[in-house]
Amino acid sequence: MRVGFFVMNSFKRSIGVILLLSPLTSLASNNWSYHQENDRLTNRSFSFARSPMPRTDLYDDLRLAVACKDNRLHVIIEAGVLIASQGSAFDVDIQIDKQAPVKVPMRTFPDSKRKGYTDQQAKQIADALLSGQSVFIRVNTMIRRVLSGEMPLDDAAAPIKQVYADCGLTAGSTGTAEYSLVNFNDAFSKLSPEQQRVVLDKLKGIMGELH
């Protein structure tokens, strides 16, 4: 009995050591997933569908995401290493299945050197993800290092469509959400005082016509 107890304890300790030494990526989910978080800069909530990590024995640590931020769709790249300095432009090649790769200009976030985004043609890119089986991405960094990764798209539809719903979009639509008061306030705040006066005068005339 004492020998059996010792063997069992040694086996448990060995399993524990193996788990502790195993890389976290090997335990990570291999599925696309839907998330909701708060932006650290604006403290506004946003949602995103995030890809699984690619095989680390073949590719770099990369993730692809489709996000709805401020009622606008974004495509986001996140790397495990430096891409570019904050707020800097860089290029990403995105290839769906065996189609020709598309070069997508992106820009790093103001608070990150490892994450970049684009809100230009984001809907077209996301629609392409919905129609494919796998996506291959290649990131050209500022130090001329090329990062690459391939992720499956088998289960990407549900989380991406949830993000679409958050932005008032549907798959295959024009990619333009209904213009809301949030959109107006955001655009209006970026105008000069003179431009704001012109807009207000026009709105005053429109409102007067409605009464």
Secondary structure, 3 states (H helix, E strand, C coil): CHHHHHHHHHHHHHHHHHHHHCCHHHHCCCCCEEEEEECCCCCCEEEEEECCCCCCCCCCCEEEEEEEECCEEEEEEEECCCCCCCCCEEEEEEEECCCCCEEEEEEECCCCCCEEEECCCHHHHHHHHHHCCEEEEEEECCCCCEEEEEEECCCCHHHHHHHHHHCCCCCCCCCCCCCCHHHHHHHHHCCCHHHHHHHHHHHHHHHHHHC
